[in-house]
Amino acid sequence: MPALPDDDDWLNERRRALGERIRAERLHQNLTQERLHLAAGISRDTLQAIEAGRGNPTITKLLRIARVLDVPLARLLEE
């Protein structure tokens, strides 16, 4: 089994990529952050943090975002 990185660089990069995929899908659907956060039932600050790759979003928040965007969660999480 390969060793896991000791630092947070790997996680930070994955969070940034996740946020970029969410933002790209939102823009592709011509949705504003306002419409997405209201429809998903999360705060605008939370959505902004997720799209920026900050924080540690819960699976519930990611599932809500995926539902509003009408995409499988796996699509947002794929590398």
C-alpha positions in Angstrom: 0.0 0.0 0.0 1.5 3.4 -1.0 2.3 5.8 1.8 -0.1 8.8 2.3 1.3 12.3 2.1 2.2 13.7 5.5 1.1 17.2 4.6 -2.2 18.8 3.6 -1.1 19.6 0.0 -2.8 16.6 -1.5 -6.1 17.4 0.3 -5.9 21.1 -0.5 -5.4 20.3 -4.2 -8.4 17.9 -4.2 -10.6 20.5 -2.5 -9.6 23.1 -5.1 -10.4 20.7 -7.9 -13.8 19.9 -6.4 -14.6 23.6 -6.0 -13.5 24.2 -9.6 -15.8 21.4 -10.9 -18.7 22.8 -8.9 -18.1 26.3 -10.1 -17.7 25.1 -13.8 -21.0 23.1 -13.6 -22.8 26.0 -12.0 -21.6 28.4 -14.7 -22.4 25.9 -17.4 -26.0 25.9 -16.2 -26.0 29.7 -15.9 -26.7 29.6 -12.2 -25.5 32.3 -9.8 -24.1 31.4 -6.4 -27.2 33.0 -5.0 -29.5 30.6 -6.8 -27.4 27.6 -6.1 -26.9 28.2 -2.4 -30.6 29.0 -1.8 -31.7 25.9 -3.7 -29.2 23.7 -1.9 -30.1 25.1 1.5 -26.6 26.1 2.4 -25.2 29.5 3.2 -23.6 31.7 0.5 -20.4 31.9 2.5 -20.3 28.1 2.6 -20.7 27.8 -1.1 -18.1 30.4 -1.8 -15.7 28.6 0.5 -16.4 25.2 -1.3 -15.9 26.8 -4.7 -12.6 28.4 -3.5 -11.3 25.0 -2.2 -11.4 26.2 1.5 -13.0 24.4 4.4 -14.1 20.8 4.6 -17.6 20.4 3.2 -19.8 17.7 4.6 -21.1 14.9 2.4 -24.6 16.3 3.0 -23.7 19.7 1.6 -22.0 18.1 -1.5 -25.1 15.9 -2.0 -27.3 18.9 -1.9 -25.2 20.8 -4.4 -25.1 17.8 -6.7 -28.8 17.4 -6.5 -29.4 21.0 -7.5 -26.9 20.8 -10.3 -28.6 17.5 -11.3 -25.3 15.7 -11.6 -24.0 12.6 -9.8 -21.9 13.3 -6.8 -19.2 11.1 -8.3 -18.9 13.5 -11.2 -18.0 16.3 -8.9 -15.6 14.1 -7.0 -13.8 12.5 -9.9 -10.1 13.2 -10.3 
